[in-house]
């Protein structure tokens, strides 16, 4: 059984990871030159990745289990969208593959963790 100390550590770890992930996305994409297509993609992926971090924080400030689950649903949708944009960026070859590899790996891990957490909340 997980005690409150363990739960706080998990929550803090993923608060930091989701924030660090969104910062890494911003830093990586800010170096791309301006064009209409890059601008749209950059805006969308920055929006979705920062939404993951913001909504994950909101999960732990929820006033009810229903609100917590609803926020977690948003987190899962947004991290999935972020994963889509990373795939598009990779396929369009906008960024060196080595640069995007770490972002894709972290995104995949976050998708798995957040999806599992969402499922766990759905069972409550």
MOPAC internal coordinates of N, CA, C and O (Angstrom, degrees):
PM7 1SCF
backbone

  N    0.0000 0     0.00 0     0.00 0    0    0    0
  C    1.4655 1     0.00 0     0.00 0    1    0    0
  C    1.5304 1   109.07 1     0.00 0    2    1    0
  O    1.2310 1   120.65 1   -45.16 1    3    2    1
  N    1.2845 1   116.35 1   134.84 1    3    2    1
  C    1.4582 1   121.97 1  -179.34 1    5    3    2
  C    1.5298 1   109.63 1   -83.59 1    6    5    3
  O    1.2310 1   120.72 1   -49.80 1    7    6    5
  N    1.3300 1   116.24 1   130.20 1    7    6    5
  C    1.4608 1   118.12 1   176.75 1    9    7    6
  C    1.5261 1   109.83 1   -90.43 1   10    9    7
  O    1.2310 1   120.34 1    -6.56 1   11   10    9
  N    1.3210 1   116.95 1   173.44 1   11   10    9
  C    1.4753 1   120.86 1  -177.07 1   13   11   10
  C    1.5202 1   112.78 1   -60.42 1   14   13   11
  O    1.2310 1   120.22 1   145.51 1   15   14   13
  N    1.3295 1   117.18 1   -34.49 1   15   14   13
  C    1.4600 1   120.23 1  -179.77 1   17   15   14
  C    1.5261 1   110.20 1   -62.09 1   18   17   15
  O    1.2310 1   120.41 1   134.81 1   19   18   17
  N    1.3587 1   116.82 1   -45.19 1   19   18   17
  C    1.4588 1   120.80 1   178.49 1   21   19   18
  C    1.5248 1   111.08 1   -62.47 1   22   21   19
  O    1.2310 1   120.41 1   138.04 1   23   22   21
  N    1.3193 1   116.82 1   -41.96 1   23   22   21
  C    1.4641 1   121.59 1  -179.04 1   25   23   22
  C    1.5313 1   110.34 1   -63.98 1   26   25   23
  O    1.2310 1   120.20 1   137.66 1   27   26   25
  N    1.3136 1   117.22 1   -42.34 1   27   26   25
  C    1.4659 1   120.98 1   178.33 1   29   27   26
  C    1.5227 1   110.28 1   -62.37 1   30   29   27
  O    1.2310 1   120.18 1   137.70 1   31   30   29
  N    1.3188 1   117.26 1   -42.30 1   31   30   29
  C    1.4641 1   120.42 1   178.55 1   33   31   30
  C    1.5306 1   110.78 1   -61.67 1   34   33   31
  O    1.2310 1   120.02 1   134.25 1   35   34   33
  N    1.3253 1   117.57 1   -45.75 1   35   34   33
  C    1.4591 1   121.72 1   179.07 1   37   35   34
  C    1.5204 1   109.76 1   -59.64 1   38   37   35
  O    1.2310 1   120.50 1   131.41 1   39   38   37
  N    1.3051 1   116.66 1   -48.59 1   39   38   37
  C    1.4602 1   120.47 1  -178.83 1   41   39   38
  C    1.5236 1   111.07 1   -61.59 1   42   41   39
  O    1.2310 1   120.06 1   136.84 1   43   42   41
  N    1.3154 1   117.49 1   -43.16 1   43   42   41
  C    1.4596 1   121.27 1  -179.97 1   45   43   42
  C    1.5264 1   111.01 1   -65.70 1   46   45   43
  O    1.2310 1   121.12 1   138.30 1   47   46   45
  N    1.3120 1   115.47 1   -41.70 1   47   46   45
  C    1.4683 1   119.60 1   179.14 1   49   47   46
  C    1.5282 1   110.27 1   -59.13 1   50   49   47
  O    1.2310 1   120.28 1   133.64 1   51   50   49
  N    1.3217 1   117.07 1   -46.36 1   51   50   49
  C    1.4630 1   119.31 1  -177.32 1   53   51   50
  C    1.5179 1   113.02 1   -78.76 1   54   53   51
  O    1.2310 1   119.86 1   156.53 1   55   54   53
  N    1.3253 1   117.87 1   -23.47 1   55   54   53
  C    1.4776 1   119.30 1   169.82 1   57   55   54
  C    1.5232 1   108.95 1   -61.79 1   58   57   55
  O    1.2310 1   120.82 1   134.24 1   59   58   57
  N    1.3190 1   116.05 1   -45.76 1   59   58   57
  C    1.4676 1   120.85 1  -179.72 1   61   59   58
  C    1.5260 1   111.30 1   -68.58 1   62   61   59
  O    1.2310 1   120.43 1   136.90 1   63   62   61
  N    1.3148 1   116.78 1   -43.10 1   63   62   61
  C    1.4712 1   119.68 1  -178.58 1   65   63   62
  C    1.5205 1   111.76 1   -63.58 1   66   65   63
  O    1.2310 1   120.02 1   136.85 1   67   66   65
  N    1.3300 1   117.58 1   -43.15 1   67   66   65
  C    1.4619 1   119.34 1  -179.37 1   69   67   66
  C    1.5287 1   110.61 1   -67.41 1   70   69   67
  O    1.2310 1   120.45 1   142.97 1   71   70   69
  N    1.3243 1   116.74 1   -37.03 1   71   70   69
  C    1.4746 1   119.92 1   177.21 1   73   71   70
  C    1.5279 1   110.11 1   -67.80 1   74   73   71
  O    1.2310 1   120.02 1   133.57 1   75   74   73
  N    1.3132 1   117.57 1   -46.43 1   75   74   73
  C    1.4699 1   121.45 1   179.44 1   77   75   74
  C    1.5272 1   111.40 1   -61.31 1   78   77   75
  O    1.2310 1   120.86 1   142.13 1   79   78   77
  N    1.3241 1   115.96 1   -37.87 1   79   78   77
  C    1.4536 1   120.74 1   178.59 1   81   79   78
  C    1.5299 1   110.19 1   -63.11 1   82   81   79
  O    1.2310 1   120.18 1   134.37 1   83   82   81
  N    1.3202 1   117.26 1   -45.63 1   83   82   81
  C    1.4705 1   119.39 1  -179.58 1   85   83   82
  C    1.5272 1   111.05 1   -65.82 1   86   85   83
  O    1.2310 1   120.09 1   143.50 1   87   86   85
  N    1.3198 1   117.43 1   -36.50 1   87   86   85
  C    1.4682 1   120.75 1   177.00 1   89   87   86
  C    1.5315 1   110.31 1   -65.29 1   90   89   87
  O    1.2310 1   120.31 1   138.81 1   91   90   89
  N    1.3213 1   117.01 1   -41.19 1   91   90   89
  C    1.4671 1   120.78 1   178.55 1   93   91   90
  C    1.5317 1   111.00 1   -63.19 1   94   93   91
  O    1.2310 1   120.45 1   140.94 1   95   94   93
  N    1.3169 1   116.74 1   -39.06 1   95   94   93
  C    1.4743 1   121.04 1   176.76 1   97   95   94
  C    1.5294 1   109.35 1   -61.50 1   98   97   95
  O    1.2310 1   120.72 1   130.75 1   99   98   97
  N    1.3288 1   116.23 1   -49.25 1   99   98   97
  C    1.4714 1   120.72 1  -178.76 1  101   99   98
  C    1.5215 1   110.78 1   -59.01 1  102  101   99
  O    1.2310 1   120.43 1   132.00 1  103  102  101
  N    1.3261 1   116.78 1   -48.00 1  103  102  101
  C    1.4656 1   120.51 1  -178.57 1  105  103  102
  C    1.5289 1   111.87 1   -63.43 1  106  105  103
  O    1.2310 1   120.56 1   138.30 1  107  106  105
  N    1.3114 1   116.54 1   -41.70 1  107  106  105
  C    1.4636 1   120.28 1  -178.27 1  109  107  106
  C    1.5246 1   111.46 1   -66.34 1  110  109  107
  O    1.2310 1   120.49 1   137.70 1  111  110  109
  N    1.3222 1   116.67 1   -42.30 1  111  110  109
  C    1.4646 1   119.60 1  -176.29 1  113  111  110
  C    1.5169 1   113.87 1   -83.62 1  114  113  111
  O    1.2310 1   119.77 1   160.82 1  115  114  113
  N    1.3132 1   118.05 1   -19.18 1  115  114  113
  C    1.4664 1   119.45 1  -178.30 1  117  115  114
  C    1.5262 1   112.54 1   -67.43 1  118  117  115
  O    1.2310 1   120.30 1   160.85 1  119  118  117
  N    1.3126 1   117.04 1   -19.15 1  119  118  117
  C    1.4656 1   120.08 1  -179.49 1  121  119  118
  C    1.5325 1   112.81 1   -83.41 1  122  121  119
  O    1.2310 1   119.98 1   169.81 1  123  122  121
  N    1.3274 1   117.65 1   -10.19 1  123  122  121
  C    1.4650 1   119.73 1  -179.30 1  125  123  122
  C    1.5258 1   110.45 1   -72.43 1  126  125  123
  O    1.2310 1   120.46 1   -36.04 1  127  126  125
  N    1.3191 1   116.73 1   143.96 1  127  126  125
  C    1.4688 1   120.06 1   179.30 1  129  127  126
  C    1.5278 1   110.68 1   -69.67 1  130  129  127
  O    1.2310 1   120.93 1   -18.59 1  131  130  129
  N    1.3086 1   115.82 1   161.41 1  131  130  129
  C    1.4668 1   119.89 1  -179.91 1  133  131  130
  C    1.5225 1   111.08 1   -76.90 1  134  133  131
  O    1.2310 1   121.60 1   -45.65 1  135  134  133
  N    1.3138 1   114.55 1   134.35 1  135  134  133
  C    1.4690 1   123.22 1   166.13 1  137  135  134
  C    1.5189 1   104.52 1  -158.22 1  138  137  135
  O    1.2310 1   120.21 1   -19.17 1  139  138  137
  N    1.3132 1   117.20 1   160.83 1  139  138  137
  C    1.4616 1   119.88 1  -177.81 1  141  139  138
  C    1.5260 1   111.95 1   -58.06 1  142  141  139
  O    1.2310 1   120.29 1   132.29 1  143  142  141
  N    1.3295 1   117.04 1   -47.71 1  143  142  141
  C    1.4612 1   119.52 1  -177.63 1  145  143  142
  C    1.5247 1   112.24 1   -66.58 1  146  145  143
  O    1.2310 1   120.11 1   134.93 1  147  146  145
  N    1.3069 1   117.40 1   -45.07 1  147  146  145
  C    1.4654 1   120.45 1   178.71 1  149  147  146
  C    1.5226 1   110.46 1   -63.40 1  150  149  147
  O    1.2310 1   120.27 1   140.02 1  151  150  149
  N    1.3101 1   117.08 1   -39.98 1  151  150  149
  C    1.4572 1   121.27 1   179.67 1  153  151  150
  C    1.5302 1   111.77 1   -60.02 1  154  153  151
  O    1.2310 1   120.66 1   135.92 1  155  154  153
  N    1.3236 1   116.35 1   -44.08 1  155  154  153
  C    1.4653 1   120.62 1   179.79 1  157  155  154
  C    1.5269 1   110.49 1   -65.70 1  158  157  155
  O    1.2310 1   120.50 1   133.11 1  159  158  157
  N    1.3044 1   116.64 1   -46.89 1  159  158  157
  C    1.4678 1   120.99 1  -179.43 1  161  159  158
  C    1.5197 1   110.47 1   -63.73 1  162  161  159
  O    1.2310 1   120.39 1   135.74 1  163  162  161
  N    1.3418 1   116.86 1   -44.26 1  163  162  161
  C    1.4657 1   120.95 1   179.76 1  165  163  162
  C    1.5294 1   110.04 1   -59.52 1  166  165  163
  O    1.2310 1   120.45 1   133.90 1  167  166  165
  N    1.3193 1   116.75 1   -46.10 1  167  166  165
  C    1.4666 1   121.03 1  -179.47 1  169  167  166
  C    1.5330 1   110.49 1   -60.92 1  170  169  167
  O    1.2310 1   120.58 1   134.72 1  171  170  169
  N    1.3232 1   116.50 1   -45.28 1  171  170  169
  C    1.4633 1   120.92 1  -177.23 1  173  171  170
  C    1.5269 1   112.23 1   -65.50 1  174  173  171
  O    1.2310 1   120.20 1   135.00 1  175  174  173
  N    1.3283 1   117.22 1   -45.00 1  175  174  173
  C    1.4703 1   119.14 1  -176.89 1  177  175  174
  C    1.5308 1   110.81 1   -72.38 1  178  177  175
  O    1.2310 1   120.18 1   145.58 1  179  178  177
  N    1.3090 1   117.27 1   -34.42 1  179  178  177
  C    1.4690 1   119.23 1   176.20 1  181  179  178
  C    1.5291 1   109.42 1   -66.63 1  182  181  179
  O    1.2310 1   120.62 1   138.30 1  183  182  181
  N    1.3282 1   116.42 1   -41.70 1  183  182  181
  C    1.4566 1   120.03 1   178.22 1  185  183  182
  C    1.5274 1   111.18 1   -62.02 1  186  185  183
  O    1.2310 1   120.26 1   131.90 1  187  186  185
  N    1.3243 1   117.12 1   -48.10 1  187  186  185
  C    1.4693 1   119.51 1  -176.93 1  189  187  186
  C    1.5259 1   112.29 1   -68.58 1  190  189  187
  O    1.2310 1   119.79 1   139.26 1  191  190  189
  N    1.3246 1   118.01 1   -40.74 1  191  190  189
  C    1.4723 1   119.68 1  -178.64 1  193  191  190
  C    1.5321 1   112.18 1   -69.73 1  194  193  191
  O    1.2310 1   120.12 1   142.09 1  195  194  193
  N    1.3278 1   117.37 1   -37.91 1  195  194  193
  C    1.4656 1   118.68 1   177.49 1  197  195  194
  C    1.5306 1   110.80 1   -72.42 1  198  197  195
  O    1.2310 1   120.34 1   150.98 1  199  198  197
  N    1.3226 1   116.96 1   -29.02 1  199  198  197
  C    1.4604 1   120.84 1   175.68 1  201  199  198
  C    1.5268 1   110.73 1   -65.18 1  202  201  199
  O    1.2310 1   120.13 1   143.92 1  203  202  201
  N    1.3200 1   117.35 1   -36.08 1  203  202  201
  C    1.4699 1   120.75 1   176.12 1  205  203  202
  C    1.5213 1   109.23 1   -57.92 1  206  205  203
  O    1.2310 1   120.64 1   129.42 1  207  206  205
  N    1.3227 1   116.39 1   -50.58 1  207  206  205
  C    1.4667 1   120.62 1  -177.90 1  209  207  206
  C    1.5280 1   111.33 1   -63.93 1  210  209  207
  O    1.2310 1   120.09 1   134.66 1  211  210  209
  N    1.3190 1   117.43 1   -45.34 1  211  210  209
  C    1.4636 1   121.00 1  -177.59 1  213  211  210
  C    1.5298 1   111.51 1   -65.88 1  214  213  211
  O    1.2310 1   120.43 1   135.94 1  215  214  213
  N    1.3078 1   116.77 1   -44.06 1  215  214  213
  C    1.4663 1   119.40 1  -178.60 1  217  215  214
  C    1.5182 1   112.33 1   -74.10 1  218  217  215
  O    1.2310 1   119.87 1   149.09 1  219  218  217
  N    1.3299 1   117.86 1   -30.91 1  219  218  217
  C    1.4704 1   118.83 1   174.68 1  221  219  218
  C    1.5315 1   109.49 1   -62.85 1  222  221  219
  O    1.2310 1   120.46 1   138.94 1  223  222  221
  N    1.3161 1   116.73 1   -41.06 1  223  222  221
  C    1.4712 1   119.76 1   175.82 1  225  223  222
  C    1.5207 1   110.57 1   -60.75 1  226  225  223
  O    1.2310 1   120.71 1   138.49 1  227  226  225
  N    1.3361 1   116.25 1   -41.51 1  227  226  225
  C    1.4675 1   121.15 1  -178.31 1  229  227  226
  C    1.5288 1   112.34 1   -66.05 1  230  229  227
  O    1.2310 1   120.18 1   149.89 1  231  230  229
  N    1.3218 1   117.25 1   -30.11 1  231  230  229
  C    1.4691 1   120.98 1   177.84 1  233  231  230
  C    1.5254 1   109.86 1   -53.44 1  234  233  231
  O    1.2310 1   120.85 1   139.43 1  235  234  233
  N    1.3086 1   115.98 1   -40.57 1  235  234  233
  C    1.4634 1   120.94 1  -173.57 1  237  235  234
  C    1.5240 1   113.19 1   -89.03 1  238  237  235
  O    1.2310 1   120.79 1  -173.74 1  239  238  237
  N    1.3096 1   116.10 1     6.26 1  239  238  237
  C    1.4506 1   121.02 1   173.25 1  241  239  238
  C    1.5390 1   110.48 1  -117.40 1  242  241  239
  O    1.2310 1   121.26 1  -172.17 1  243  242  241
  N    1.3252 1   115.20 1     7.83 1  243  242  241
  C    1.4633 1   120.74 1  -176.78 1  245  243  242
  C    1.5261 1   111.01 1   -62.70 1  246  245  243
  O    1.2310 1   121.39 1   -33.33 1  247  246  245
  N    1.3341 1   114.94 1   146.67 1  247  246  245
  C    1.4650 1   121.17 1  -178.00 1  249  247  246
  C    1.5219 1   112.42 1   -89.31 1  250  249  247
  O    1.2310 1   120.25 1   169.76 1  251  250  249
  N    1.3326 1   117.13 1   -10.24 1  251  250  249
  C    1.4647 1   120.51 1   179.84 1  253  251  250
  C    1.5214 1   109.15 1  -153.01 1  254  253  251
  O    1.2310 1   121.00 1   -12.98 1  255  254  253
  N    1.3189 1   115.70 1   167.02 1  255  254  253
  C    1.4709 1   120.18 1   177.07 1  257  255  254
  C    1.5325 1   110.86 1   -66.02 1  258  257  255
  O    1.2310 1   120.25 1   143.97 1  259  258  257
  N    1.3300 1   117.13 1   -36.03 1  259  258  257
  C    1.4728 1   120.54 1   177.66 1  261  259  258
  C    1.5226 1   110.91 1   -63.09 1  262  261  259
  O    1.2310 1   120.79 1   135.90 1  263  262  261
  N    1.3276 1   116.09 1   -44.10 1  263  262  261
  C    1.4672 1   119.94 1   179.07 1  265  263  262
  C    1.5259 1   110.24 1   -65.55 1  266  265  263
  O    1.2310 1   120.34 1   139.60 1  267  266  265
  N    1.3285 1   116.96 1   -40.40 1  267  266  265
  C    1.4667 1   121.45 1   178.52 1  269  267  266
  C    1.5307 1   110.00 1   -60.25 1  270  269  267
  O    1.2310 1   120.65 1   133.92 1  271  270  269
  N    1.3346 1   116.36 1   -46.08 1  271  270  269
  C    1.4591 1   120.66 1   179.72 1  273  271  270
  C    1.5325 1   111.01 1   -63.92 1  274  273  271
  O    1.2310 1   120.24 1   137.65 1  275  274  273
  N    1.3230 1   117.15 1   -42.35 1  275  274  273
  C    1.4727 1   121.26 1   179.72 1  277  275  274
  C    1.5300 1   110.74 1   -60.88 1  278  277  275
  O    1.2310 1   120.13 1   136.14 1  279  278  277
  N    1.3219 1   117.35 1   -43.86 1  279  278  277
  C    1.4729 1   120.88 1   178.33 1  281  279  278
  C    1.5242 1   110.72 1   -64.65 1  282  281  279
  O    1.2310 1   120.94 1   141.03 1  283  282  281
  N    1.3461 1   115.81 1   -38.97 1  283  282  281
  C    1.4575 1   119.30 1  -179.51 1  285  283  282
  C    1.5254 1   110.45 1   -67.00 1  286  285  283
  O    1.2310 1   120.08 1   146.79 1  287  286  285
  N    1.3260 1   117.46 1   -33.21 1  287  286  285
  C    1.4694 1   120.92 1   175.11 1  289  287  286
  C    1.5282 1   110.15 1   -61.56 1  290  289  287
  O    1.2310 1   120.34 1   140.02 1  291  290  289
  N    1.3230 1   116.96 1   -39.98 1  291  290  289
  C    1.4715 1   121.17 1   177.70 1  293  291  290
  C    1.5256 1   109.94 1   -64.35 1  294  293  291
  O    1.2310 1   120.57 1   136.50 1  295  294  293
  N    1.3374 1   116.52 1   -43.50 1  295  294  293
  C    1.4698 1   120.52 1   178.98 1  297  295  294
  C    1.5266 1   110.10 1   -56.64 1  298  297  295
  O    1.2310 1   120.28 1   132.42 1  299  298  297
  N    1.3189 1   117.06 1   -47.58 1  299  298  297
  C    1.4705 1   120.89 1  -178.15 1  301  299  298
  C    1.5340 1   110.76 1   -64.08 1  302  301  299
  O    1.2310 1   120.14 1   136.84 1  303  302  301
  N    1.3315 1   117.33 1   -43.16 1  303  302  301
  C    1.4611 1   120.25 1   177.90 1  305  303  302
  C    1.5275 1   111.45 1   -60.92 1  306  305  303
  O    1.2310 1   120.51 1   136.34 1  307  306  305
  N    1.3139 1   116.63 1   -43.66 1  307  306  305
  C    1.4643 1   120.75 1  -176.46 1  309  307  306
  C    1.5231 1   112.58 1   -71.52 1  310  309  307
  O    1.2310 1   119.68 1   142.75 1  311  310  309
  N    1.3335 1   118.21 1   -37.25 1  311  310  309
  C    1.4702 1   119.07 1   178.94 1  313  311  310
  C    1.5288 1   109.26 1   -70.98 1  314  313  311
  O    1.2310 1   120.29 1   146.94 1  315  314  313
  N    1.3298 1   117.06 1   -33.06 1  315  314  313
  C    1.4586 1   120.60 1   175.38 1  317  315  314
  C    1.5295 1   110.55 1   -65.84 1  318  317  315
  O    1.2310 1   120.64 1   138.29 1  319  318  317
  N    1.3259 1   116.38 1   -41.71 1  319  318  317
  C    1.4701 1   119.94 1   177.17 1  321  319  318
  C    1.5251 1   110.75 1   -63.38 1  322  321  319
  O    1.2310 1   120.57 1   139.07 1  323  322  321
  N    1.3176 1   116.51 1   -40.93 1  323  322  321
  C    1.4642 1   121.06 1   178.11 1  325  323  322
  C    1.5249 1   110.14 1   -60.12 1  326  325  323
  O    1.2310 1   121.03 1   138.83 1  327  326  325
  N    1.3200 1   115.64 1   -41.17 1  327  326  325
  C    1.4601 1   120.24 1   178.32 1  329  327  326
  C    1.5372 1   110.59 1   -61.79 1  330  329  327
  O    1.2310 1   120.38 1   138.73 1  331  330  329
  N    1.3211 1   116.87 1   -41.27 1  331  330  329
  C    1.4638 1   121.03 1   176.79 1  333  331  330
  C    1.5309 1   110.87 1   -59.13 1  334  333  331
  O    1.2310 1   120.22 1   132.19 1  335  334  333
  N    1.3350 1   117.19 1   -47.81 1  335  334  333
  C    1.4688 1   120.09 1  -179.04 1  337  335  334
  C    1.5261 1   111.25 1   -62.96 1  338  337  335
  O    1.2310 1   120.10 1   142.68 1  339  338  337
  N    1.3373 1   117.42 1   -37.32 1  339  338  337
  C    1.4692 1   119.71 1   177.25 1  341  339  338
  C    1.5244 1   110.66 1   -63.64 1  342  341  339
  O    1.2310 1   120.20 1   140.40 1  343  342  341
  N    1.3282 1   117.23 1   -39.60 1  343  342  341
  C    1.4653 1   120.77 1   177.32 1  345  343  342
  C    1.5305 1   110.84 1   -63.74 1  346  345  343
  O    1.2310 1   120.70 1   137.93 1  347  346  345
  N    1.3307 1   116.26 1   -42.07 1  347  346  345
  C    1.4682 1   120.53 1   178.98 1  349  347  346
  C    1.5283 1   110.45 1   -63.94 1  350  349  347
  O    1.2310 1   120.57 1   134.32 1  351  350  349
  N    1.3138 1   116.51 1   -45.68 1  351  350  349
  C    1.4743 1   121.25 1   178.96 1  353  351  350
  C    1.5264 1   110.31 1   -59.59 1  354  353  351
  O    1.2310 1   120.87 1   138.21 1  355  354  353
  N    1.3210 1   115.95 1   -41.79 1  355  354  353
  C    1.4611 1   120.13 1   179.42 1  357  355  354
  C    1.5318 1   110.92 1   -65.53 1  358  357  355
  O    1.2310 1   120.44 1   133.52 1  359  358  357
  N    1.3238 1   116.77 1   -46.48 1  359  358  357
  C    1.4633 1   120.52 1  -177.73 1  361  359  358
  C    1.5256 1   112.53 1   -67.16 1  362  361  359
  O    1.2310 1   120.33 1   149.05 1  363  362  361
  N    1.3328 1   116.98 1   -30.95 1  363  362  361
  C    1.4637 1   120.63 1   177.12 1  365  363  362
  C    1.5353 1   111.97 1   -82.47 1  366  365  363
  O    1.2310 1   120.72 1   173.42 1  367  366  365
  N    1.3238 1   116.23 1    -6.58 1  367  366  365
  C    1.4683 1   123.60 1   177.97 1  369  367  366
  C    1.5256 1   112.29 1    58.82 1  370  369  367
  O    1.2310 1   120.62 1  -139.37 1  371  370  369
  N    1.3233 1   116.42 1    40.63 1  371  370  369
  C    1.4653 1   121.39 1   177.01 1  373  371  370
  C    1.5263 1   111.91 1   -75.25 1  374  373  371
  O    1.2310 1   120.79 1   152.45 1  375  374  373
  N    1.3142 1   116.09 1   -27.55 1  375  374  373
  C    1.4619 1   121.17 1  -175.95 1  377  375  374
  C    1.5202 1   108.53 1  -128.20 1  378  377  375
  O    1.2310 1   121.15 1   -35.28 1  379  378  377
  N    1.3067 1   115.41 1   144.72 1  379  378  377
  C    1.4492 1   122.48 1   175.41 1  381  379  378
  C    1.5345 1   109.09 1   -52.17 1  382  381  379
  O    1.2310 1   119.61 1   -48.08 1  383  382  381
  N    1.3382 1   118.36 1   131.92 1  383  382  381
  C    1.4742 1   121.41 1  -177.70 1  385  383  382
  C    1.5357 1   114.31 1   -54.18 1  386  385  383
  O    1.2310 1   120.18 1   145.60 1  387  386  385
  N    1.3068 1   117.27 1   -34.40 1  387  386  385
  C    1.4700 1   119.72 1   179.70 1  389  387  386
  C    1.5270 1   111.10 1   -65.33 1  390  389  387
  O    1.2310 1   120.69 1   144.31 1  391  390  389
  N    1.3277 1   116.28 1   -35.69 1  391  390  389
  C    1.4601 1   120.66 1  -179.99 1  393  391  390
  C    1.5284 1   111.97 1   -68.85 1  394  393  391
  O    1.2310 1   120.82 1   143.42 1  395  394  393
  N    1.3154 1   116.04 1   -36.58 1  395  394  393
  C    1.4613 1   119.95 1  -175.46 1  397  395  394
  C    1.5263 1   112.40 1   -84.73 1  398  397  395
  O    1.2310 1   119.95 1   160.37 1  399  398  397
  N    1.3247 1   117.70 1   -19.63 1  399  398  397
  C    1.4642 1   122.23 1  -177.55 1  401  399  398
  C    1.5315 1   111.68 1   -56.65 1  402  401  399
  O    1.2310 1   120.23 1   132.22 1  403  402  401
  N    1.3203 1   117.17 1   -47.78 1  403  402  401
  C    1.4681 1   121.09 1  -179.36 1  405  403  402
  C    1.5315 1   110.98 1   -64.16 1  406  405  403
  O    1.2310 1   120.61 1   137.67 1  407  406  405
  N    1.3220 1   116.44 1   -42.33 1  407  406  405
  C    1.4712 1   119.97 1   179.52 1  409  407  406
  C    1.5274 1   110.95 1   -63.30 1  410  409  407
  O    1.2310 1   120.50 1   137.68 1  411  410  409
  N    1.3193 1   116.66 1   -42.32 1  411  410  409
  C    1.4635 1   119.92 1   179.43 1  413  411  410
  C    1.5300 1   111.34 1   -65.52 1  414  413  411
  O    1.2310 1   120.25 1   140.53 1  415  414  413
  N    1.3246 1   117.12 1   -39.47 1  415  414  413
  C    1.4645 1   120.43 1   179.67 1  417  415  414
  C    1.5280 1   110.86 1   -65.35 1  418  417  415
  O    1.2310 1   120.59 1   134.99 1  419  418  417
  N    1.3202 1   116.49 1   -45.01 1  419  418  417
  C    1.4700 1   119.95 1   179.22 1  421  419  418
  C    1.5208 1   110.38 1   -65.65 1  422  421  419
  O    1.2310 1   120.11 1   140.24 1  423  422  421
  N    1.3118 1   117.40 1   -39.76 1  423  422  421
  C    1.4551 1   121.35 1   179.01 1  425  423  422
  C    1.5300 1   110.34 1   -62.70 1  426  425  423
  O    1.2310 1   120.29 1   134.64 1  427  426  425
  N    1.3045 1   117.05 1   -45.36 1  427  426  425
  C    1.4663 1   121.55 1   179.48 1  429  427  426
  C    1.5310 1   110.67 1   -59.92 1  430  429  427
  O    1.2310 1   120.70 1   137.22 1  431  430  429
  N    1.3111 1   116.28 1   -42.78 1  431  430  429
  C    1.4606 1   119.92 1   178.58 1  433  431  430
  C    1.5247 1   111.11 1   -64.82 1  434  433  431
  O    1.2310 1   120.41 1   137.85 1  435  434  433
  N    1.3214 1   116.82 1   -42.15 1  435  434  433
  C    1.4658 1   120.58 1   178.00 1  437  435  434
  C    1.5301 1   111.44 1   -64.57 1  438  437  435
  O    1.2310 1   120.09 1   141.01 1  439  438  437
  N    1.3253 1   117.43 1   -38.99 1  439  438  437
  C    1.4691 1   120.71 1   176.43 1  441  439  438
  C    1.5288 1   109.77 1   -58.28 1  442  441  439
  O    1.2310 1   120.56 1   131.92 1  443  442  441
  N    1.3096 1   116.54 1   -48.08 1  443  442  441
  C    1.4674 1   120.63 1  -178.43 1  445  443  442
  C    1.5269 1   111.92 1   -62.77 1  446  445  443
  O    1.2310 1   120.54 1   132.67 1  447  446  445
  N    1.3258 1   116.57 1   -47.33 1  447  446  445
  C    1.4625 1   120.54 1  -178.03 1  449  447  446
  C    1.5288 1   111.02 1   -65.16 1  450  449  447
  O    1.2310 1   120.37 1   133.05 1  451  450  449
  N    1.3219 1   116.91 1   -46.95 1  451  450  449
  C    1.4656 1   120.29 1  -176.46 1  453  451  450
  C    1.5302 1   111.48 1   -67.86 1  454  453  451
  O    1.2310 1   120.40 1   143.37 1  455  454  453
  N    1.3306 1   116.84 1   -36.63 1  455  454  453
  C    1.4667 1   120.51 1   177.57 1  457  455  454
  C    1.5281 1   110.35 1   -64.96 1  458  457  455
  O    1.2310 1   120.98 1   138.24 1  459  458  457
  N    1.3220 1   115.72 1   -41.76 1  459  458  457
  C    1.4670 1   119.66 1   179.02 1  461  459  458
  C    1.5294 1   110.57 1   -66.01 1  462  461  459
  O    1.2310 1   120.53 1   138.57 1  463  462  461
  N    1.3151 1   116.59 1   -41.43 1  463  462  461
  C    1.4707 1   121.04 1   179.06 1  465  463  462
  C    1.5297 1   110.05 1   -64.07 1  466  465  463
  O    1.2310 1   120.22 1   138.96 1  467  466  465
  N    1.3151 1   117.18 1   -41.04 1  467  466  465
  C    1.4722 1   121.79 1   177.79 1  469  467  466
  C    1.5300 1   109.59 1   -60.83 1  470  469  467
  O    1.2310 1   120.48 1   135.48 1  471  470  469
  N    1.3260 1   116.68 1   -44.52 1  471  470  469
  C    1.4494 1   120.32 1   178.99 1  473  471  470
  C    1.5293 1   110.34 1   -61.76 1  474  473  471
  O    1.2310 1   120.69 1   136.33 1  475  474  473
  N    1.3207 1   116.29 1   -43.67 1  475  474  473
  C    1.4783 1   120.84 1   179.23 1  477  475  474
  C    1.5345 1   109.92 1   -59.41 1  478  477  475
  O    1.2310 1   120.29 1   136.04 1  479  478  477
  N    1.3225 1   117.04 1   -43.96 1  479  478  477
  C    1.4652 1   120.09 1   179.01 1  481  479  478
  C    1.5313 1   111.56 1   -65.00 1  482  481  479
  O    1.2310 1   120.37 1   147.83 1  483  482  481
  N    1.3120 1   116.91 1   -32.17 1  483  482  481
  C    1.4747 1   120.29 1   179.87 1  485  483  482
  C    1.5192 1   112.25 1   -68.51 1  486  485  483
  O    1.2310 1   120.73 1   160.98 1  487  486  485
  N    1.3207 1   116.22 1   -19.02 1  487  486  485
  C    1.4640 1   120.94 1  -178.68 1  489  487  486
  C    1.5244 1   113.36 1   -87.76 1  490  489  487
  O    1.2310 1   121.08 1   172.52 1  491  490  489
  N    1.3433 1   115.54 1    -7.48 1  491  490  489
  C    1.4858 1   120.63 1  -177.63 1  493  491  490
  C    1.4983 1   110.10 1   -79.77 1  494  493  491
  O    1.2310 1   120.10 1   180.00 1  495  494  493

